[in-house]
Amino acid sequence: MTITPEIVKKVARLSRLYLSEADVAHYTQELNGIMNWIEQLQEVNTDGVEPMAAVGNMTLRYRDDVVNDGNQQQAVLANAPSSDYGCFVVPKVLE
């Protein structure tokens, strides 16, 4: 696929970007280079290659999905300017 200056101008307009004619020429060349690189990648034979999420073979450590309070109430409230009954006390906002 070849990227034309018209395509670059259209994408810039849709993105609400102002591009000068020099910018249009520059980005046309850059995007065509990217598209050529993608075409080269599509020529690579990937038969028999499993899809992967990372290059390392990692297993995730799982923990039980248990709801708890985190046992951090006192540590959190230590940073509060004012607290009462285990809750933050804030100034009244509405009358």
Jmol script that loads the backbone (N, CA, C; Angstrom):
load data "model"
ATOM      1  N   MET A   1       0.848  -1.180   0.000  1.00  0.00           N
ATOM      2  CA  MET A   1       0.000   0.000   0.000  1.00  0.00           C
ATOM      3  C   MET A   1       0.891   1.238   0.000  1.00  0.00           C
ATOM      4  N   THR A   2       0.563   2.165  -0.831  1.00  0.00           N
ATOM      5  CA  THR A   2       1.321   3.408  -0.911  1.00  0.00           C
ATOM      6  C   THR A   2       0.533   4.528  -0.251  1.00  0.00           C
ATOM      7  N   ILE A   3       1.212   5.265   0.606  1.00  0.00           N
ATOM      8  CA  ILE A   3       0.600   6.410   1.274  1.00  0.00           C
ATOM      9  C   ILE A   3       0.839   7.635   0.408  1.00  0.00           C
ATOM     10  N   THR A   4      -0.232   8.320   0.051  1.00  0.00           N
ATOM     11  CA  THR A   4      -0.140   9.519  -0.781  1.00  0.00           C
ATOM     12  C   THR A   4      -0.233  10.760   0.105  1.00  0.00           C
ATOM     13  N   PRO A   5       0.199  11.901  -0.420  1.00  0.00           N
ATOM     14  CA  PRO A   5       0.046  13.136   0.355  1.00  0.00           C
ATOM     15  C   PRO A   5      -1.410  13.437   0.707  1.00  0.00           C
ATOM     16  N   GLU A   6      -2.333  13.021  -0.140  1.00  0.00           N
ATOM     17  CA  GLU A   6      -3.748  13.237   0.157  1.00  0.00           C
ATOM     18  C   GLU A   6      -4.185  12.450   1.384  1.00  0.00           C
ATOM     19  N   ILE A   7      -3.681  11.223   1.513  1.00  0.00           N
ATOM     20  CA  ILE A   7      -4.003  10.410   2.689  1.00  0.00           C
ATOM     21  C   ILE A   7      -3.439  11.056   3.945  1.00  0.00           C
ATOM     22  N   VAL A   8      -2.214  11.553   3.862  1.00  0.00           N
ATOM     23  CA  VAL A   8      -1.591  12.213   5.020  1.00  0.00           C
ATOM     24  C   VAL A   8      -2.394  13.449   5.409  1.00  0.00           C
ATOM     25  N   LYS A   9      -2.818  14.227   4.428  1.00  0.00           N
ATOM     26  CA  LYS A   9      -3.615  15.428   4.719  1.00  0.00           C
ATOM     27  C   LYS A   9      -4.955  15.054   5.354  1.00  0.00           C
ATOM     28  N   LYS A  10      -5.578  13.982   4.856  1.00  0.00           N
ATOM     29  CA  LYS A  10      -6.866  13.554   5.400  1.00  0.00           C
ATOM     30  C   LYS A  10      -6.714  13.097   6.849  1.00  0.00           C
ATOM     31  N   VAL A  11      -5.684  12.296   7.129  1.00  0.00           N
ATOM     32  CA  VAL A  11      -5.450  11.828   8.497  1.00  0.00           C
ATOM     33  C   VAL A  11      -5.136  13.010   9.414  1.00  0.00           C
ATOM     34  N   ALA A  12      -4.364  13.968   8.919  1.00  0.00           N
ATOM     35  CA  ALA A  12      -4.050  15.154   9.726  1.00  0.00           C
ATOM     36  C   ALA A  12      -5.317  15.945  10.025  1.00  0.00           C
ATOM     37  N   ARG A  13      -6.185  16.083   9.038  1.00  0.00           N
ATOM     38  CA  ARG A  13      -7.437  16.819   9.245  1.00  0.00           C
ATOM     39  C   ARG A  13      -8.320  16.093  10.257  1.00  0.00           C
ATOM     40  N   LEU A  14      -8.424  14.772  10.125  1.00  0.00           N
ATOM     41  CA  LEU A  14      -9.224  13.999  11.071  1.00  0.00           C
ATOM     42  C   LEU A  14      -8.647  14.063  12.487  1.00  0.00           C
ATOM     43  N   SER A  15      -7.331  14.209  12.574  1.00  0.00           N
ATOM     44  CA  SER A  15      -6.669  14.290  13.877  1.00  0.00           C
ATOM     45  C   SER A  15      -6.606  15.723  14.396  1.00  0.00           C
ATOM     46  N   ARG A  16      -7.141  16.636  13.626  1.00  0.00           N
ATOM     47  CA  ARG A  16      -7.121  18.059  13.985  1.00  0.00           C
ATOM     48  C   ARG A  16      -5.686  18.582  14.131  1.00  0.00           C
ATOM     49  N   LEU A  17      -4.818  18.161  13.197  1.00  0.00           N
ATOM     50  CA  LEU A  17      -3.431  18.605  13.180  1.00  0.00           C
ATOM     51  C   LEU A  17      -3.191  19.496  11.976  1.00  0.00           C
ATOM     52  N   TYR A  18      -2.410  20.541  12.175  1.00  0.00           N
ATOM     53  CA  TYR A  18      -2.020  21.378  11.056  1.00  0.00           C
ATOM     54  C   TYR A  18      -0.659  20.901  10.569  1.00  0.00           C
ATOM     55  N   LEU A  19      -0.564  20.580   9.282  1.00  0.00           N
ATOM     56  CA  LEU A  19       0.705  20.189   8.691  1.00  0.00           C
ATOM     57  C   LEU A  19       1.010  21.112   7.527  1.00  0.00           C
ATOM     58  N   SER A  20       2.236  21.613   7.517  1.00  0.00           N
ATOM     59  CA  SER A  20       2.673  22.407   6.369  1.00  0.00           C
ATOM     60  C   SER A  20       2.964  21.451   5.217  1.00  0.00           C
ATOM     61  N   GLU A  21       3.175  22.004   4.041  1.00  0.00           N
ATOM     62  CA  GLU A  21       3.467  21.156   2.877  1.00  0.00           C
ATOM     63  C   GLU A  21       4.763  20.378   3.088  1.00  0.00           C
ATOM     64  N   ALA A  22       5.742  20.987   3.773  1.00  0.00           N
ATOM     65  CA  ALA A  22       6.994  20.276   4.067  1.00  0.00           C
ATOM     66  C   ALA A  22       6.724  19.102   5.007  1.00  0.00           C
ATOM     67  N   ASP A  23       5.839  19.327   6.005  1.00  0.00           N
ATOM     68  CA  ASP A  23       5.479  18.250   6.924  1.00  0.00           C
ATOM     69  C   ASP A  23       4.757  17.129   6.193  1.00  0.00           C
ATOM     70  N   VAL A  24       3.865  17.496   5.278  1.00  0.00           N
ATOM     71  CA  VAL A  24       3.126  16.485   4.516  1.00  0.00           C
ATOM     72  C   VAL A  24       4.100  15.621   3.727  1.00  0.00           C
ATOM     73  N   ALA A  25       5.060  16.245   3.081  1.00  0.00           N
ATOM     74  CA  ALA A  25       6.047  15.492   2.295  1.00  0.00           C
ATOM     75  C   ALA A  25       6.877  14.588   3.215  1.00  0.00           C
ATOM     76  N   HIS A  26       7.274  15.124   4.366  1.00  0.00           N
ATOM     77  CA  HIS A  26       8.081  14.346   5.312  1.00  0.00           C
ATOM     78  C   HIS A  26       7.308  13.137   5.827  1.00  0.00           C
ATOM     79  N   TYR A  27       6.071  13.347   6.277  1.00  0.00           N
ATOM     80  CA  TYR A  27       5.282  12.253   6.841  1.00  0.00           C
ATOM     81  C   TYR A  27       4.850  11.247   5.781  1.00  0.00           C
ATOM     82  N   THR A  28       4.679  11.699   4.550  1.00  0.00           N
ATOM     83  CA  THR A  28       4.375  10.770   3.465  1.00  0.00           C
ATOM     84  C   THR A  28       5.531   9.798   3.283  1.00  0.00           C
ATOM     85  N   GLN A  29       6.739  10.331   3.277  1.00  0.00           N
ATOM     86  CA  GLN A  29       7.934   9.500   3.131  1.00  0.00           C
ATOM     87  C   GLN A  29       8.088   8.563   4.331  1.00  0.00           C
ATOM     88  N   GLU A  30       7.894   9.084   5.544  1.00  0.00           N
ATOM     89  CA  GLU A  30       8.025   8.259   6.750  1.00  0.00           C
ATOM     90  C   GLU A  30       6.999   7.127   6.773  1.00  0.00           C
ATOM     91  N   LEU A  31       5.752   7.444   6.491  1.00  0.00           N
ATOM     92  CA  LEU A  31       4.705   6.426   6.518  1.00  0.00           C
ATOM     93  C   LEU A  31       4.893   5.384   5.427  1.00  0.00           C
ATOM     94  N   ASN A  32       5.382   5.791   4.274  1.00  0.00           N
ATOM     95  CA  ASN A  32       5.678   4.810   3.218  1.00  0.00           C
ATOM     96  C   ASN A  32       6.800   3.878   3.648  1.00  0.00           C
ATOM     97  N   GLY A  33       7.787   4.397   4.372  1.00  0.00           N
ATOM     98  CA  GLY A  33       8.854   3.550   4.899  1.00  0.00           C
ATOM     99  C   GLY A  33       8.312   2.530   5.884  1.00  0.00           C
ATOM    100  N   ILE A  34       7.399   2.965   6.743  1.00  0.00           N
ATOM    101  CA  ILE A  34       6.782   2.057   7.713  1.00  0.00           C
ATOM    102  C   ILE A  34       5.972   0.985   6.994  1.00  0.00           C
ATOM    103  N   MET A  35       5.193   1.387   6.001  1.00  0.00           N
ATOM    104  CA  MET A  35       4.385   0.418   5.258  1.00  0.00           C
ATOM    105  C   MET A  35       5.267  -0.596   4.521  1.00  0.00           C
ATOM    106  N   ASN A  36       6.396  -0.148   3.970  1.00  0.00           N
ATOM    107  CA  ASN A  36       7.323  -1.074   3.307  1.00  0.00           C
ATOM    108  C   ASN A  36       7.886  -2.072   4.310  1.00  0.00           C
ATOM    109  N   TRP A  37       8.204  -1.618   5.495  1.00  0.00           N
ATOM    110  CA  TRP A  37       8.732  -2.499   6.534  1.00  0.00           C
ATOM    111  C   TRP A  37       7.674  -3.537   6.922  1.00  0.00           C
ATOM    112  N   ILE A  38       6.412  -3.116   7.037  1.00  0.00           N
ATOM    113  CA  ILE A  38       5.328  -4.051   7.365  1.00  0.00           C
ATOM    114  C   ILE A  38       5.175  -5.093   6.260  1.00  0.00           C
ATOM    115  N   GLU A  39       5.289  -4.669   5.017  1.00  0.00           N
ATOM    116  CA  GLU A  39       5.194  -5.619   3.907  1.00  0.00           C
ATOM    117  C   GLU A  39       6.327  -6.637   3.966  1.00  0.00           C
ATOM    118  N   GLN A  40       7.523  -6.195   4.366  1.00  0.00           N
ATOM    119  CA  GLN A  40       8.640  -7.130   4.516  1.00  0.00           C
ATOM    120  C   GLN A  40       8.357  -8.137   5.616  1.00  0.00           C
ATOM    121  N   LEU A  41       7.766  -7.698   6.704  1.00  0.00           N
ATOM    122  CA  LEU A  41       7.446  -8.600   7.802  1.00  0.00           C
ATOM    123  C   LEU A  41       6.415  -9.647   7.388  1.00  0.00           C
ATOM    124  N   GLN A  42       5.515  -9.280   6.503  1.00  0.00           N
ATOM    125  CA  GLN A  42       4.483 -10.225   6.081  1.00  0.00           C
ATOM    126  C   GLN A  42       5.058 -11.341   5.216  1.00  0.00           C
ATOM    127  N   GLU A  43       6.263 -11.158   4.695  1.00  0.00           N
ATOM    128  CA  GLU A  43       6.900 -12.181   3.880  1.00  0.00           C
ATOM    129  C   GLU A  43       7.583 -13.255   4.724  1.00  0.00           C
ATOM    130  N   VAL A  44       7.716 -13.027   6.022  1.00  0.00           N
ATOM    131  CA  VAL A  44       8.390 -13.982   6.898  1.00  0.00           C
ATOM    132  C   VAL A  44       7.498 -15.200   7.102  1.00  0.00           C
ATOM    133  N   ASN A  45       8.087 -16.389   6.983  1.00  0.00           N
ATOM    134  CA  ASN A  45       7.349 -17.627   7.165  1.00  0.00           C
ATOM    135  C   ASN A  45       7.192 -17.891   8.666  1.00  0.00           C
ATOM    136  N   THR A  46       5.960 -17.864   9.137  1.00  0.00           N
ATOM    137  CA  THR A  46       5.681 -18.095  10.557  1.00  0.00           C
ATOM    138  C   THR A  46       4.904 -19.381  10.785  1.00  0.00           C
ATOM    139  N   ASP A  47       4.941 -20.291   9.827  1.00  0.00           N
ATOM    140  CA  ASP A  47       4.250 -21.573   9.993  1.00  0.00           C
ATOM    141  C   ASP A  47       4.884 -22.337  11.149  1.00  0.00           C
ATOM    142  N   GLY A  48       4.057 -22.836  12.032  1.00  0.00           N
ATOM    143  CA  GLY A  48       4.550 -23.626  13.150  1.00  0.00           C
ATOM    144  C   GLY A  48       5.030 -22.801  14.334  1.00  0.00           C
ATOM    145  N   VAL A  49       4.909 -21.499  14.263  1.00  0.00           N
ATOM    146  CA  VAL A  49       5.328 -20.647  15.377  1.00  0.00           C
ATOM    147  C   VAL A  49       4.095 -20.320  16.211  1.00  0.00           C
ATOM    148  N   GLU A  50       4.159 -20.671  17.505  1.00  0.00           N
ATOM    149  CA  GLU A  50       3.027 -20.405  18.376  1.00  0.00           C
ATOM    150  C   GLU A  50       2.946 -18.916  18.709  1.00  0.00           C
ATOM    151  N   PRO A  51       1.737 -18.381  18.777  1.00  0.00           N
ATOM    152  CA  PRO A  51       1.605 -16.990  19.220  1.00  0.00           C
ATOM    153  C   PRO A  51       2.075 -16.861  20.660  1.00  0.00           C
ATOM    154  N   MET A  52       2.688 -15.730  20.992  1.00  0.00           N
ATOM    155  CA  MET A  52       3.165 -15.557  22.352  1.00  0.00           C
ATOM    156  C   MET A  52       2.928 -14.129  22.818  1.00  0.00           C
ATOM    157  N   ALA A  53       2.846 -13.980  24.126  1.00  0.00           N
ATOM    158  CA  ALA A  53       2.624 -12.661  24.714  1.00  0.00           C
ATOM    159  C   ALA A  53       3.932 -12.037  25.158  1.00  0.00           C
ATOM    160  N   ALA A  54       4.948 -12.854  25.405  1.00  0.00           N
ATOM    161  CA  ALA A  54       6.250 -12.347  25.845  1.00  0.00           C
ATOM    162  C   ALA A  54       7.328 -13.300  25.337  1.00  0.00           C
ATOM    163  N   VAL A  55       8.559 -12.821  25.297  1.00  0.00           N
ATOM    164  CA  VAL A  55       9.639 -13.662  24.801  1.00  0.00           C
ATOM    165  C   VAL A  55      10.076 -14.685  25.836  1.00  0.00           C
ATOM    166  N   GLY A  56       9.847 -14.391  27.112  1.00  0.00           N
ATOM    167  CA  GLY A  56      10.192 -15.328  28.162  1.00  0.00           C
ATOM    168  C   GLY A  56       9.030 -16.241  28.482  1.00  0.00           C
ATOM    169  N   ASN A  57       9.335 -17.471  28.890  1.00  0.00           N
ATOM    170  CA  ASN A  57       8.298 -18.421  29.254  1.00  0.00           C
ATOM    171  C   ASN A  57       7.988 -18.222  30.735  1.00  0.00           C
ATOM    172  N   MET A  58       6.947 -17.451  31.036  1.00  0.00           N
ATOM    173  CA  MET A  58       6.629 -17.126  32.416  1.00  0.00           C
ATOM    174  C   MET A  58       5.262 -17.691  32.768  1.00  0.00           C
ATOM    175  N   THR A  59       5.122 -18.073  34.014  1.00  0.00           N
ATOM    176  CA  THR A  59       3.817 -18.479  34.513  1.00  0.00           C
ATOM    177  C   THR A  59       3.388 -17.456  35.559  1.00  0.00           C
ATOM    178  N   LEU A  60       2.112 -17.169  35.588  1.00  0.00           N
ATOM    179  CA  LEU A  60       1.596 -16.195  36.534  1.00  0.00           C
ATOM    180  C   LEU A  60       1.347 -16.845  37.879  1.00  0.00           C
ATOM    181  N   ARG A  61       1.662 -16.096  38.916  1.00  0.00           N
ATOM    182  CA  ARG A  61       1.349 -16.567  40.253  1.00  0.00           C
ATOM    183  C   ARG A  61      -0.059 -16.107  40.586  1.00  0.00           C
ATOM    184  N   TYR A  62      -0.880 -17.019  41.017  1.00  0.00           N
ATOM    185  CA  TYR A  62      -2.257 -16.702  41.337  1.00  0.00           C
ATOM    186  C   TYR A  62      -2.436 -16.627  42.843  1.00  0.00           C
ATOM    187  N   ARG A  63      -3.359 -15.809  43.268  1.00  0.00           N
ATOM    188  CA  ARG A  63      -3.732 -15.745  44.675  1.00  0.00           C
ATOM    189  C   ARG A  63      -5.245 -15.868  44.750  1.00  0.00           C
ATOM    190  N   ASP A  64      -5.729 -16.241  45.906  1.00  0.00           N
ATOM    191  CA  ASP A  64      -7.166 -16.364  46.082  1.00  0.00           C
ATOM    192  C   ASP A  64      -7.819 -15.001  45.938  1.00  0.00           C
ATOM    193  N   ASP A  65      -8.948 -14.964  45.258  1.00  0.00           N
ATOM    194  CA  ASP A  65      -9.702 -13.725  45.070  1.00  0.00           C
ATOM    195  C   ASP A  65     -10.640 -13.551  46.262  1.00  0.00           C
ATOM    196  N   VAL A  66     -10.075 -12.983  47.329  1.00  0.00           N
ATOM    197  CA  VAL A  66     -10.806 -12.837  48.576  1.00  0.00           C
ATOM    198  C   VAL A  66     -10.980 -11.350  48.871  1.00  0.00           C
ATOM    199  N   VAL A  67     -12.189 -10.963  49.206  1.00  0.00           N
ATOM    200  CA  VAL A  67     -12.466  -9.575  49.562  1.00  0.00           C
ATOM    201  C   VAL A  67     -12.062  -9.372  51.010  1.00  0.00           C
ATOM    202  N   ASN A  68     -11.234  -8.350  51.247  1.00  0.00           N
ATOM    203  CA  ASN A  68     -10.852  -7.996  52.615  1.00  0.00           C
ATOM    204  C   ASN A  68     -10.621  -6.498  52.695  1.00  0.00           C
ATOM    205  N   ASP A  69     -10.427  -6.014  53.882  1.00  0.00           N
ATOM    206  CA  ASP A  69     -10.226  -4.573  54.049  1.00  0.00           C
ATOM    207  C   ASP A  69      -8.765  -4.181  53.911  1.00  0.00           C
ATOM    208  N   GLY A  70      -7.884  -5.116  53.719  1.00  0.00           N
ATOM    209  CA  GLY A  70      -6.469  -4.842  53.534  1.00  0.00           C
ATOM    210  C   GLY A  70      -5.713  -4.648  54.832  1.00  0.00           C
ATOM    211  N   ASN A  71      -6.431  -4.603  55.953  1.00  0.00           N
ATOM    212  CA  ASN A  71      -5.810  -4.419  57.259  1.00  0.00           C
ATOM    213  C   ASN A  71      -4.904  -3.189  57.293  1.00  0.00           C
ATOM    214  N   GLN A  72      -5.313  -2.125  56.632  1.00  0.00           N
ATOM    215  CA  GLN A  72      -4.506  -0.915  56.563  1.00  0.00           C
ATOM    216  C   GLN A  72      -5.236   0.311  57.094  1.00  0.00           C
ATOM    217  N   GLN A  73      -6.316   0.124  57.822  1.00  0.00           N
ATOM    218  CA  GLN A  73      -7.131   1.263  58.254  1.00  0.00           C
ATOM    219  C   GLN A  73      -6.319   2.256  59.078  1.00  0.00           C
ATOM    220  N   GLN A  74      -5.583   1.803  60.046  1.00  0.00           N
ATOM    221  CA  GLN A  74      -4.823   2.710  60.904  1.00  0.00           C
ATOM    222  C   GLN A  74      -3.721   3.418  60.127  1.00  0.00           C
ATOM    223  N   ALA A  75      -3.060   2.711  59.207  1.00  0.00           N
ATOM    224  CA  ALA A  75      -1.996   3.328  58.410  1.00  0.00           C
ATOM    225  C   ALA A  75      -2.556   4.402  57.486  1.00  0.00           C
ATOM    226  N   VAL A  76      -3.734   4.158  56.921  1.00  0.00           N
ATOM    227  CA  VAL A  76      -4.351   5.137  56.021  1.00  0.00           C
ATOM    228  C   VAL A  76      -4.832   6.342  56.819  1.00  0.00           C
ATOM    229  N   LEU A  77      -5.482   6.093  57.921  1.00  0.00           N
ATOM    230  CA  LEU A  77      -6.007   7.197  58.724  1.00  0.00           C
ATOM    231  C   LEU A  77      -4.909   7.999  59.409  1.00  0.00           C
ATOM    232  N   ALA A  78      -3.706   7.459  59.519  1.00  0.00           N
ATOM    233  CA  ALA A  78      -2.591   8.207  60.115  1.00  0.00           C
ATOM    234  C   ALA A  78      -2.255   9.439  59.286  1.00  0.00           C
ATOM    235  N   ASN A  79      -2.560   9.425  58.001  1.00  0.00           N
ATOM    236  CA  ASN A  79      -2.280  10.561  57.124  1.00  0.00           C
ATOM    237  C   ASN A  79      -3.427  11.565  57.073  1.00  0.00           C
ATOM    238  N   ALA A  80      -4.539  11.236  57.668  1.00  0.00           N
ATOM    239  CA  ALA A  80      -5.714  12.108  57.605  1.00  0.00           C
ATOM    240  C   ALA A  80      -5.574  13.253  58.596  1.00  0.00           C
ATOM    241  N   PRO A  81      -5.989  14.481  58.203  1.00  0.00           N
ATOM    242  CA  PRO A  81      -5.964  15.594  59.154  1.00  0.00           C
ATOM    243  C   PRO A  81      -6.918  15.359  60.315  1.00  0.00           C
ATOM    244  N   SER A  82      -8.022  14.678  60.031  1.00  0.00           N
ATOM    245  CA  SER A  82      -9.000  14.404  61.076  1.00  0.00           C
ATOM    246  C   SER A  82      -9.737  13.116  60.744  1.00  0.00           C
ATOM    247  N   SER A  83      -9.964  12.287  61.775  1.00  0.00           N
ATOM    248  CA  SER A  83     -10.715  11.053  61.556  1.00  0.00           C
ATOM    249  C   SER A  83     -11.589  10.793  62.777  1.00  0.00           C
ATOM    250  N   ASP A  84     -12.672  10.069  62.545  1.00  0.00           N
ATOM    251  CA  ASP A  84     -13.598   9.746  63.615  1.00  0.00           C
ATOM    252  C   ASP A  84     -14.303   8.443  63.250  1.00  0.00           C
ATOM    253  N   TYR A  85     -14.418   7.522  64.178  1.00  0.00           N
ATOM    254  CA  TYR A  85     -15.079   6.230  63.973  1.00  0.00           C
ATOM    255  C   TYR A  85     -14.461   5.453  62.797  1.00  0.00           C
ATOM    256  N   GLY A  86     -13.168   5.586  62.605  1.00  0.00           N
ATOM    257  CA  GLY A  86     -12.497   4.851  61.541  1.00  0.00           C
ATOM    258  C   GLY A  86     -12.730   5.404  60.151  1.00  0.00           C
ATOM    259  N   CYS A  87     -13.179   6.668  60.041  1.00  0.00           N
ATOM    260  CA  CYS A  87     -13.452   7.297  58.743  1.00  0.00           C
ATOM    261  C   CYS A  87     -12.781   8.661  58.679  1.00  0.00           C
ATOM    262  N   PHE A  88     -12.577   9.164  57.464  1.00  0.00           N
ATOM    263  CA  PHE A  88     -12.086  10.513  57.275  1.00  0.00           C
ATOM    264  C   PHE A  88     -13.168  11.503  57.673  1.00  0.00           C
ATOM    265  N   VAL A  89     -12.759  12.598  58.302  1.00  0.00           N
ATOM    266  CA  VAL A  89     -13.677  13.679  58.598  1.00  0.00           C
ATOM    267  C   VAL A  89     -13.321  14.828  57.674  1.00  0.00           C
ATOM    268  N   VAL A  90     -14.312  15.277  56.888  1.00  0.00           N
ATOM    269  CA  VAL A  90     -14.081  16.354  55.920  1.00  0.00           C
ATOM    270  C   VAL A  90     -15.052  17.496  56.215  1.00  0.00           C
ATOM    271  N   PRO A  91     -14.695  18.712  55.761  1.00  0.00           N
ATOM    272  CA  PRO A  91     -15.613  19.844  55.982  1.00  0.00           C
ATOM    273  C   PRO A  91     -16.909  19.632  55.218  1.00  0.00           C
ATOM    274  N   LYS A  92     -17.981  20.181  55.761  1.00  0.00           N
ATOM    275  CA  LYS A  92     -19.283  20.095  55.125  1.00  0.00           C
ATOM    276  C   LYS A  92     -19.254  20.895  53.821  1.00  0.00           C
ATOM    277  N   VAL A  93     -19.760  20.319  52.755  1.00  0.00           N
ATOM    278  CA  VAL A  93     -19.735  20.961  51.441  1.00  0.00           C
ATOM    279  C   VAL A  93     -21.064  21.588  51.108  1.00  0.00           C
ATOM    280  N   LEU A  94     -22.141  20.917  51.429  1.00  0.00           N
ATOM    281  CA  LEU A  94     -23.485  21.420  51.120  1.00  0.00           C
ATOM    282  C   LEU A  94     -24.170  21.868  52.406  1.00  0.00           C
ATOM    283  N   GLU A  95     -24.994  22.876  52.296  1.00  0.00           N
ATOM    284  CA  GLU A  95     -25.765  23.376  53.427  1.00  0.00           C
ATOM    285  C   GLU A  95     -27.059  22.624  53.554  1.00  0.00           C
TER     286      GLU A  95
END
end "model"
wireframe off; spacefill off
backbone 0.3
color backbone group
